[in-house]
């Protein structure tokens, strides 16, 4: 059963500005992608997290698969994924993910998961099995993973995943440190930073990526500090997008950040040395991930003078 996410009284939501509005999905490609996910018994973060870009992405046969079930052991105040006691890990899931990638003809795939604090390794071994299944089934597909923080077990968990050599390792900081107690109470900001540092220390060739949401009440200088912290961890790719309140039970939107402000943040981030920055109201971790991976690889080659 989903736990309460906020003790604050429900407040009316701020009306969305025109720049954040998207059309409802109606295409044939959308229906085909949904049918494929159902047939292979796969969950997607696109649906579970109520992503505003689902219509565009699924029409193009792009989907971010969410492994380890669709029930999370945490109750973050920004997230629409169900909270409760998860089901047993599906041993067929890794091959089902690979089969989906093959059927969709994916050149790049993004794999994420719910938090599984109930598992001894936090679910790291399932990430490894998915990577291995993809390498066997669709060896030309590049692999991007978006993992949880593997609370209290991240050293061994990250070592195992890095050894499987995904092309991109993403772990989102989500917000500024000051807001963690209310927005991401089950996590620790500096533990997430250490995870990103560990990936680079273990294998500097793996691209690292992290993102934050804007509009939760953060201050401009706090966002700049998060950028500096990410660069100190040698993060390659920063994503910034507008937080959208999934339901009245979730944290409310403090403000809708303008496209101009997102552009200004992007300019500052690029000046701080990120290889790539994606910053707009509709940016999400896996939005345009395939195209961004090519840009990321090209940016590294250009920096190395190749």
N, C-alpha and C positions, 0 to 999 in steps of 0.2 A: 504494500500500500504506500502511496506517495505521502511523504511527510510534509508538514507545513513548511513553507520556505521563508515566510516573513511574519513577524508578529505585529507589524505596523498595520493600521487600518487601511483598507483598500481605498486608494485615491483614483480619481478619474485620470485616464491616460491623456498625455499631451497629444494633440492632433498631429499626425504625421505630415511633414511638409511634402511638397510635390516631388522633391528630389529623392525621396525614399520610397515612393510608391512603385509597385510592380504589378504587372498583369497576372491574373490567375492562369495557371497552366492548363492548356486544353489540347496540345498537339498530339499527333499520333506517336511521335518519338517519346513523349512523356509517358503515355500509356504503355508502350512497349518496355520501357525501362522499369516501370513499376511492376509489370507482369513478370519480368525476368527476376527481379529481387524476390518476389513472392514465391516463384517456382523453386528457387534455390534456397529458400528459407533464410534470406539475408536481411539484416537491418541496415538502414542507412542513417547517417547523421542528418542528411538532407531532410528526411521526414521527421525524425525524432526530435530534432532541435528546431524544427519549423523554420528552416533557412529560407530567406526571401528570394534566393536565386534558383530555387528548385525547378521552376518552369524552364528557365533558360538552359540550365545544365542538363536536365534529364532529356530535353528535346534534342540536345547534341549527343546523347548517350554517354554522359559523364555522371558518375555517382560516387559519393564517398562512402565506402562500406564501413559499417560500425560493427566490429567483431565483439565476441564475448557476451552476446545477448543485447537486449534493449532495456535492461534494468540496472541502474547505477547504485552503488553503495553509498554515494554521497548525495547531498541536497544543496548544491550551489544555488545562490539566489538569482543567478542570471539564466540558468539552463532549464530547458523544457523536457529533458530526458527523464523518464520515470525513475523514482527512487524506491528501493525496497530490497528484498532478498533475491538475488539473481538465481537463475536456473543453472543447472550443471553445464559445463563447457561442452559444446558440440564438437566431437572429434572430426566430423565431416566438414566443418566450416572452412578450414583452410583450402581444401580442394574446391569447395563451392565458390569461394572468392576467386580462385584461379579460373574456374570455368566461366564465371561471369565476365572476367577480364577478357577471356578468349572470345566469348560470344559477342561482346561489345566492341571488340577490336581495339582495345585501349592501348595507346602508346605510353600513357602515364596513368598510374592509379594511386589514389590516396586511401590509406587504411587508418581508421581511428578506432577507439574503443570507449566503452564506459569505464569508470573506475571499478576495479574488482579488489577491494581491500580484503575480501574474504579468502582470496587465493594466496598460497604461500609466496608466490613470485609476482603477485599483482596482475597476472595474466601475460607476463613477458614471453613465456614459452609459446603461447598461441600466436603472438606476433611473429616469432621465429618460424613457426610452422607455416604461417601464411606466406611469409617471404620465400621460404623454400618451395612451397607449392607453386607460387608465381614464377620462380626461376625455372622450374621444371616445365611448366605448361606454356607460359608465354615469355620466353627468355629475353625477348627484345623490349618488353614493357619495363619502363623505369618505375621505381617504387618509392613512394613518399609515405612515411608513417607519421601519425600525430598521436603521441602517447600521453597517458596520464602521468602523474608524478611518481608513481610506485612508492608511495609514502612508507617510510621506514624499511624499504628494501630496494632502493633504487640503484645502489652500487652494482649488485650482482645482476639485477634485471637489465640495466642498461648495457652492461658488459655482454650479456647474451645476445641482445638485439643488435648491438654494433657489430658483433662478430658475424652476424648474418648479412651484413653490408647492404642496408637500404641505401638508396641514392640520396634521399633527403630525410633528416630526422627533425621533426617539428614537435615542439612542446610549448604551449602558449602560457605566457605569464598572466594574461587576461586583463589585469588592471594594475593600478599603482599600489605600492605596499600599504598605504594608509587605509585603503578600502578592503583589504583582504578579510578582516574580521567579519564584515557584513556581507561581502560579495562572494568570497571564496573561503569560507571558514574552515573547511577541512584540509586546506593546503597551506604551505608556507612559502612566501615569496623567495627567500634566499635558498631554500631547498630546490626550487625549480631552476633558479640560476645555476646552482651547482650541477644539476642534471645536464644542462646545456653545456657547461664547461667540461663535464666528464666525456660527453660524446666527442668533442673536439680533441680532448687529450688522448682518447683511445684511438681515434682515426681522423686525422685532420682533413682527409679527402672527402668525408661525408659532409654534404651541405647541411647547415643547421638553420632553423627557421623558428620564429616565435611571433606571437601577435598579441595585441591588446584591443580592448573595446573602448570606445570613447562615448561620452554622454552619461556616465555614471556619477558624475560629480567630481572628477579629477581636475586638478589645476594644471595649467600649461607647463609650469616648471617641473611638476611631478612627472609629466609625460617625457620631458627632456631627460630627466634623471633615469627613467626606465630605459630610454634609448642608450644612455651612457653605460648603464649596467649590462645591457645586452651586448654592447660592443666590447666591454671588458671580458665577456664570456665568449667573444669571437663569433657571435651570431652573424650569419651571412645575410639573412633575408628577414625583413620586418614587415608584418601586415598590420594595418589599422583600419577598423571599421566601426560603424555606428552600432551601439547596443540598442536592441529592440526588445521591449518587454513582452515576453510570450503570453502571459496571462496576468490578471490582476493580483495573483498571489506572489508574483515575482517582484524583484527589485524594480522600482519605477525609473523611468527615464528622467534624468535631471535636466538634460538639454539635447536638442538635435543639433549636432555640430555641422556647420555649413560645409559645402564642398570646397569653398575657398580656404577654410581653416584646415581641412584635410590636406590640401595642396601645400599649405605653409608648413605643416608638420612633416610632409614628405620631403620638402626641400631641406629642412633641418636634418632629417635622418640621413639623407644622401650625403650631406656635408660631414656627418659624423663617421662615414666610411662603410655603411652597409653596401654589400654588392647589389642588392635589389630592395626596393621599397614598393609596396602596394598600399595605397592609402586613399580611401574614398568611403562614402557612407555605406555602400553595398559590399565593400570588400569583406570577404570571409577567408578563413584559413586555406580552404581548398578551391576557392573561386579562381578559375582560369589557371589551375595549378600546372597543367601540361605546358601551356604557353610560357608560364612564368619559369618553369624548369629550364626550358631552352634559353630563355633570357639570362637566367642565373648562370648557366654553364658558359654562355658567351661572355658574360661579365667577368667571370673568373679568368677565362682564357685571355681576355683583353688586358686584365690587370697583370697577368703573368707574362704578357708580351708574346703570346702564341699566335 
